[in-house]
Amino acid sequence: MKNMKKLMIVESPHKSKTIGAFLGHDYKVVSSKGHIMDLATSGKFGLGVDVEHNFEPTYVPIKGKKSLITELKKEVKNADFVLLATDPDREGEAISWHLKESLGVKEEAYERVTFNEITKDVVLNAIAHPRKIDENLVKSQETRRILDRIIGFRLSKLMQSKTGGKSAGRVQSVALKLIVDRERAINAFVSEEYWTITADFKDFTATLEKYKNKKIEIKGEREADDILSKLSKAFRIENVDQKKTTRNSKPVFKTTTMQTMASSKLGFASSRTMRIAQKLYEGVELENGESVGLITYMRTDSERVSPEFVKETKSYIEKKYGKEYVGSVKVPKKKENIQDAHEGIRPTSITRTPESIKTYLTSDEYKLYEMIYTRALASIMAGAGLLNTTVLLDNNDYLFKATGSVLQFDGYLKVYGKYEDQKDTILPDFQNYKSDTIIADEIKKEQHFTKPEPRFTEGSLIKEMESLGIGRPSTYAPTIQTLKDRTYIIVEDKKLVPTEIGIETTDKLQEFFSNIINVEYTAEMETDLDEIAEDKMDSVKVLRDFYDEFEPMVESAFKKMEKKEAEETGENCPECGSPLVKRRGKYGEFVACSNYPNCKYIKKEEKKVTEIMPCPKCEGTIIEKKTRKGKIFYGCTNYPKCDFASWDKPIEKKCPNCGGTLIEKKNHTITCMNCDYKEE
């Protein structure tokens, strides 16, 4: 490719800027801004797929992308060679295929390059080792898209016509079922009473475990009081067992563990985590205007790391912490349904510490980068050395137990301690006790009640979906966001709670599609998609087997599923006298005539007006308003005759300097709109 005009196409404009700086004038790097083609909405049921002829798909430009495609065609025409450098996963492979086909890229004039991190050396190495598009990966992704289109279109239309639901989907509906099932289990849970008895000593606490070497369960207070009456404050030390153990570090993050940890430790929703991680991957501008990718590709279910990174990190650990802190890296075994195409999530350089680049990152970017960096660093450090102690104490044949551990060598906890949930309980050195008998300060009973499993958080739901084989790293965050957008779930105290419409949708789907909308079927489908990617299964057979079972069920449901009657508001239509009912549309709930389509009356929503103060420019009133995107601002009721507007809330008090209008900022600082007056 020497002295040729070379064009590289990536997905993200930000990525194109970062890579463009690496490659210099020999290359032109442009962006497709994600997908450029999608299934049409024509043909049977609007699927864009010919279900009678081997599920042949029809692709059309995505809305708003025609002009971009025209520009990209010109770039291809002016280039001698094209490098398709979209993301290193099945979706990225499919985007490269669409680019090749729709832009008219010739077979001999293109190559596919992939890289797991956006750094100069890695990108140049990828260019030096290109390949052609993997048709099996493309076919697997296309099959996934067709399945999702068929299920999504057919079930969504069914839900919209028969229930108050807006949509249904292959993974979405199974995730919703998990949330609904958990909620029902919580509601059905019958709490049981139980009691514990503990002995408090000067340096530790012991809990009653056994009576005459048999496990003891205390069901009521009377039983607890009976036991207390048989105990003295004198305990005999039955046994002291001490063992040296090692607590090993965890592997680098994969998508699910990153999302789960960010949820629990940083309070980030999964969509927020992925948005920040995308920015860190694509590149951040550092000193001297250098833009570099800070982490490896963030959509992965692998925990593998490159030998080069291990070598670099071991050297860094030895220099910074000492040779005793260098650990051995265990290569994780590849699990079933795991795509091991690239590495786990790690920093692109261990020498690029969070503190050294803090000034170039936003607060959220810094928090997530620090978490990813620390996890990767800790994964290659030595385990923590612990002395675990178990003490058994006898009191009239009642056996009490106390456990604890002492950290003897911090190992990886030296850097990872703040992310570790496990806390150490320190016990005294029982060898210093002069007698085998010790006296308790207090022996007490305590009442407890059994609790059901908690509601899912975003993190625990993602962990559950991964363990069950539902979805893939790229689908977890969008799936949860869709459930929120459809108001199938709400978030209360960081817990996912199904709404009435979410429960109704799940029940209807289970009534008619329980053999497809379930964990087992969805997980098996993921396995089939993996088999297609490995050229071990025919995609048309997978689609045909599915469709021949699914479509008759849909047709039956359209006939047999009872339609939910619209809820009446108690008012009558002013145009035809029919009852007004609540309906759901694209933009939420609204009130309309029940006689639709004969009567198309829609009740206008009465907007609540919040008056702030008299307008300082005219005789109107300043009120609270909203932009199309829902952002609040303050304007005059006489608009457009009066153009007063402010993002900050105006107050009636006048500026003492110039008599102008004062506004209250979000930090509660008062400033003047006309001069530099300011008060805290």
N, C-alpha and C positions, 0 to 999 in steps of 0.2 A: 504493500500500500504506500510505498515511498512516493513523495511528491504528488499525492493524489488529494483531491478535495474530499475530506472525510466528515461525515455527518453522524453525530451520535444523538439518538432520541431517548430521553428518559421520561418519567411520569411527572415529576414535580418541577416547577419553575425554580424553586429554592435549590433543589438538587442540581439542576442544570447550571446554576451560578457557581456552586461549590466545585463541580467537576470541571467546568469551563476554565477555572483558575488553574487547575492541575495540568490540563492538556495544552494550553497555549494556542497559538495561531494556526497550528496544523489541523485543528478540529473546530467544528462549529457544534455546540451542544444546545439542543432545543428541547422543549417539553411538550408532551401530548396532553398535559393537565389531566392525567388519569385515563380512564376508558374513553375511547372515541366512538365505539360501536356498541350496540346492544340489540337484543332480540326485538323484532318489529311487534306491533300490536295488531297485526292483520291475521287473516286466516281463521280457522275454526277456533271459536271461543276467544279470539284475539290473542292466541298464544305465540304467534310468530313462528310456529313449529308445525311442520306437516306430519301429523301423527299417523297418517295412512301410508306415508312413504319414508320409512326408516327415520322418522323424526328429524327430517332435514330442516335446519334452522334458516330463517331469513333475518339477516342483519341490516340495520339501518343506522345512520349517524345519530348519535345522541343529540337531543335537542340543544341547540346553541353551539354545536361543534362543527357545523358545515364550513364556516369561514376558516376555522383553525385547520381543518382537513385540507382545504384549498391551499393554505399557506405551507403546510407540511409537504404537500405534493410538489410545490415549487422548490422547496429546500431539497427534496429527494432528487428532483430533475437536475438541479445545479450541482449535485454531489456525484463523485465518482464511486463512492462506497458508503454504505450505511451500516452503522453499529446500533443494534437494538439492545438497549441497556435498561430495560424495565426491571422491576423488583424480582428478587431471586426466589419466587414461589410460583405455584400453579397459576394464580391470578396474573402475575407479572408475565408468565409465559404466554397466556392467552392474549394479553394486551399486545405483546410483541407480534403475535400471529395476526391480530387484527390490523396492526400498523402495516405489516408487510403486505397483506392482501388489499387493504383499502387505499394504500398510497402507491401501489404499483411497483413495489420494490422487486427487482429481478433476483432470481435465485442465486446467480453467480455474483451479485453485487451487494450482498449483505452478510453479516455474521451476528450471532447472538452472544452477548457478553453479560456475565453476572458477577456481582461482588457483594460480599456480606458486610462490608464496611466502606465508607466513603472517605478514604485517605489516599494520598497520591500513589504510594507504592502498591497498594492493593488494586486500585483502578488500573494502573499501568500493567500490572501482572495479569489482570483479567483480559485486557486488550491483547496481550501477548498469547493468551490461551483461549481463543474464541471457539464457538461451535455453531451448529445450526439449531433452529428451533426444534424442541422436543415435541413431536406430534402427539405422543401419548399423554404428556402433561396437559397439552391443550385440549385433547379429547376428554380427559378427566374433568377439567374445569368446565368445559362446555356441557358435559353431562350434568354436572352439579347445577349449572345455570338453568338448563332445561327442566330438570326436576323441580327446582325452586319456582320456576315460572308456572309450570302446570299446577303444582300444589297451591301456590300462592294465589293465582288467578281464579282457579275453580273454587277453592274453599273461601276465599275472600268474598267472592260474589254471593256464595251461599250464605255466609254470615251476615252480609249487608242486607240480603233480602228476607232473612228469617229471624234475625236477632238484632240487638243493638251493637253488635261487634263490627269493627271496621276491617279487620284482616285476619288471616291465619297463615301459617307457614310451616315448612318442614322442621326446622330447628326451633323457631319461635314458639310454636304451639306446644312442643314438648317441654321447653324451658318453663312456659307458663304453667303447664300441668304440675311440674315439680313444686312450684311456689304454691299452687292451689292445694295440692296434696299435703304439703307441710302445714298449711293453715288449718286444714280440716283435722289433721292429726293433733294439732295444738288444741283446737276447740273440743275434740273428743277425749282429750287426756283427762284421766281421773287421778288427781293428786293423792298420794298416800303419805300418811304421817310416819315419821321415824325420829328416834332420839339418839344422840351421841353422848358419851361420857368422856371427859378429858381431865387429865391431872396436870396442873400447872406447877412447875418447879422454878427455881430461881433463874435458870439459864435456858430452859426449854419446856416444851409441852408434849405430853404423851397421850395417845388415844386408845380407848378400850377396843380390843380386836377379838379376843376369844375368851371362852370360859371352858376350863378343862380341855384345852386344845381344840375346841370346836368353835367355828365361826359364830359370832353372836349378833343377832339382830334385835334391836329394841323398838317395839312397835308403839308403846304408849308410855305416858308419864308414870303411871303406877308401877310399871315394870322397871323404869329407870330409878324410881325412888327405892324400890326393893333392892336393886343392886347397890345403890349408894349406901344403904343401911348395913351392907355386908363388907364395906370397904373401910380400911383405916388409912391414915395419912402416911403410913410407913410402907415403902415399896422395896422389894428385894430385886437387885440387879441380876436378872436371869442369864442374860447373854449380851455381849457387845461384839458386833461383827463389823470389821473394817476392811474395805476393799478399794484398791486403787483402780480407777477406771479412766477412760479417755472419751471425751465428748468431741466428736469430729465435726468439722464445719460442713455446711450445706453446699451443694453445687451452685454454679452460676444460675441466674434467673432464666426461666423460659417465660413465654407470654403469660401463662396462668399464674405462676408464682409471683411474677412481677406485679400483675394486677391485684392479686390477693394481698400482697405485702403493702402495696401503695394504698389499698383500701383501708387496711387495719392500722398502719403506722402514719400515713400522711393524710388520710381522710379523702382520698381522691376517688371519684367515680371512675369506672373502667374506661369510659369514653375520654375522660380528661387525661387519664394516664397514657392512653395510646396517642392522643393528640400531642402531648409533650414529648413522648418518646420518639414520635415521627420527626419532630423538629431536631432533637438531639442526633438522630440518625442522619438526617439530610444535611446537616451542617450548621455550625454556629460561627459567626465572625469573631475571631480572636484578635490578638495584638497584630499590629502592622497590616490590618485589613485581611488577614489570612482567614479563609473559611474552611472548616474541616468538620467531618462527621465525628461526633464524640462517642457514639456507641455503635455496636453491630446491629444488624437487622433485627427488629423487635417483634416480628411475627414468626415465632418458632416454637416447636415443642421438643427441641433438642437441648441437652445440657452439656454437650461436648464443647471443648475449647481447643484452639489450635496449639500445636507444639511450640510455635514461635511465641505466643502469648505466655504460655507456661514458663518458658525459659526466661523471658524478659521479667516476668513477675517474681520468679524465684530469686533472681539477681537483685531485684529491687527490695524484696523482703530481707534478704541477708544483709544488705548494706544499711537499711533503715532500722531494722529491729534485731538483727543478729541471726546467726546460723541456726540456732535452736528453734527459731520461729518458722523455718522453711518446712513445708509439709509435702506429702506425696499426693499426687492427683490420681484419684480413682476414675477410670473411664467408665461412665454409666452404661449399663446394658441397655441395648435398644429394646424398648417395650413394644408390644403389639399396638398397631394403629398409630405409631409414631413416625412422622416424616423427618428423616435425619439429613435433609439436604444441606443444612448449614449449621453454624454454631449456635450456642446459647447466647444470651444477651450479656455483653461485657463492654468495658471501655475499649476504645481503639488503641489507647496507650496507657499503661499503668503509671507512667511518669506524669500524665496530665491529671494531677490531683484536683479534687473539687475546689479546694481553697485557692489553688493557683489560677483558676479561671472563673471564680465566683463573680467578679465584677462584670463579666461578659454575659452572664445568665440572668434570667428573671428568677424570682423567688421560687416559683414552681419548678422551673428547669433545674435549678441548683439542688432542690430537695430530691428530685427523682434521680438526677445524675449521681449525687452523693450515695444514694441507696444502691444503685446499680454498681457503682465503683467499689463501694465497701464490700458488697456481697462477693464480687469477683476476686478482690484482693484476699478476703477471708477464705475463699474456697481453696486457695493454694497455700494456706498457712497450716502450721501444725495444730493438732487437736489440743483441747484444753485438758490438763491433768487434774483429776478430782480424787479426793479421798472420801468415799461414801461410807457413812456410818449408820448401822441399824442397832437400836438398843431395845431389848425386851425386858419389861419390868413385871414382876409377879406380885399380886395383892390378893391373898386368899383364893388362889386358883383362877383369878381374873387376870388375863394377860394384856398388858398395855404395850404399845409400840411407839417409838419415836424414830424418825429418820432424818438425816441431814447430810450435807456434803460441804467439804472445805475445798476451795479452789487453791491448788498447789502450784499450778502453772497456767497462766491465762491463755497462752497460745493465740488462736484466732479471735478469742474474745477481746483481745487487746484493741482490735479495731471494730469488731462487730457487736460488742456488748450492748449498745443502745437499741439494737434491733432484735435482741434475743428475749423471748418471753420467759424463759426458764430462770427462776431466781434460786439462789442457794440458801438453805437453812443451816446455820452453823450450830453444831452440838458441842458441848464441853468435852474435854479430854477425861474420859471416865477412869483412866489409869491413875489420875490424881486423887480419886475418891479413896479415903482411908478405910471405908467400910463397904460391905456389899449392900447395905441398907441406906436408902435416901428418903427424906421426908418431903412430901408435897406441901406447897403453900395453900393449895385449894384443889378440891375435886368438885367438878360441876357438871350438870346436865344441860343439854341444849336441844330444843325442839327444831325439827326440820320438816320440809315437805318435798317430795319428789317433784321434779320439773320436766316438762316436755322438751323435746329438741327445740332450739330457738328458731325463729324465722331466719330465712336466708338474708345475708348481706350480699352485696354485689360480689365481694371476694369469695364468700363461701359457695355461692351459686356457681360461679365460674369453676371453682375447684370440683364441685359435684358434677358439672357437665363434662369436665375433662375426664374424671374418673369413670364416668359411664360411657365415654366414647361418643359424646354428642357434639357435633360441630368441630370447628378447627380454630387455631389461634386467631385468625383474622375475623371470625364470626362472633366471638363472645361479646365484645363490647357493643357492636351494632345490634345484636339480638336483644340485649337488655335495654338499650336505648329505644328500640322499636316498641317494646312492651310498655315503656313509660309514655312514649308519644301517643300510643293508642289508648292510653288511660286504662290499660289492663291491670297495671300495678301502680301503686304510689309508694313513696319512700317515707317512712316514719321512723325517726331516731336511727337512721342509717339502715333500717330493716325494710325488706321488700314485702309489701302487703298487697294481696290481690283485691281488686275492686269487684263490685257486684257484676259489672259487665265482663270482667276477666273470668270470674267463676262461671257465669252463664255460658260464655264462649267455650270454656274448657268442657263443661258438662255436655253441651251439644255435640262437640267434636268426639267426645268419648262415646256418646250414644250411637253415633253412626260410623266412626272411623277409628275405633279403639285398636284394631289390628295394624294400623299404619301410624297413627299419632301416638307412639309409645317409645320408650327408651330403647328397647331391643331392636325394633325395626329401624329406627334412626341410626343406631350404632352399626347395624349390619350394612346399611346403605353407605356409611363412611368407609367400611371395609371394601365394599364393591368399587367405590371410587378410587381407592388405593390400588386395587387390582387392575383397574383400567389404566392408571398411571404407569403401572409396571408391565403393561401389555399382556396381562394374564386373563383378562376378561373383555368380552365384546360389549361396547357401550350400547349398541342398538338393542341387544338382548336384555340388558339391564333396564333400559327404558321401556321396552315392550312388556316385560314381565310386570313391571310396576304399573304401567298404564292400563293393562288389561284387567288388573285387580282393582285399581283405584277408580277409574271412570264409571263403572257400573254402580259403585258405592255412592258416587256423587249424584248420579241421576236418581238413585233411590232416595237419597236425602232430600233432593229438591221436591220430590213428590210427597214424602212422608213426614218431613220435619215440620212441626207446627210453627206458624209464623207468630212472633211475639206482637201482641196488640200494642199500638202506640198509647202512651199514657195521656189521658185527657187532662187539660189544665183547669177545667171548670168554666171556661169562657166559650162563647160562640163566635163563629167567623162573622165579621161585620159585612162581608160581601154576599155570603150565601146562607148564613145561619147554621151551618154544620159545626160540630164541636171542634175546638182548637186542640191540637195535640203536640206533644214534645217529640221532636225528631232530631236525629244526629246527622251532621253533614261533615264535609271536609274540614270546616273551621270550628267544629264543636256543636253543641246543642243549640237548637232554635225552635221557635213555636210557629206552626203552620196549620193550614186547614186540613182536616181529615178527609175532605172530599177531593183531594188531589188524585188524578190530574185534571178533573173537571174544573176545580177551583184552585188557583195557584197563589192564593193569598199567603203572605209571610208577614208575621208580626214584626214590626221594627223594634229593635232593642232600645229601651230607654236608657240613654247614657247618663250615668251618675256624674254630676258636675261638682267638683270641689272648688269652691271660691276661696281665693287667697286674700285679695285686697283690691281697692280701687286702682284702676290703671293710672300710672303716673304721667302718661302721654295724652290720654283722652278721657272721655266720660265713661268708658267701658269698665269691665271688671277683669282682673287677672285670674285665670283659672288654670287648674292642672290639666295638661293635655298629654297625649301619647303619640309617638311616631308610629309608622307602619310596623316597625320591629318591636314596638312595645316600650321604648325608652321614654321616660317621663321628662317633660319640659313644661315651662310656664309661658302662657301667651294671653293675648287680649281677646275678649269676646267680640270685639269689633273688627277682627281680622277679616279681609285683607286691608281694610281702610287704615287700621292701626297695626304697625309692624313690631310692636313690643314683643320680645321673646328672650327667654333666659333658661339655661340648663339648670341654674341654681335658683333656689326658692327666694323670691323677693319678700321683704318685710316692710311694714308701714312706716317704721322709723326712718327719718331723713338723715342724710350724711351731714355731720356737724361742720365739715369743711366747705362743701359746695352745695349742699341742699339736694344732692342727687339721690337716686334710688339705691338703697342698700340691699345686698343679697346675702343669704346664709349658705355657705358652702357645706359639703358633706362632712367635713371635719369640724363643723360648727363655728368656723371662723367667719366673722362678718366683714365684708369688703364693699367698697362703693363701685358702681358701674361706670362712674364718670371720672373719678380721680383715684389717687393711690392710698386713700384712707383704709385703715385696717384695724380691727380690734379682735382680740382672742376671745 
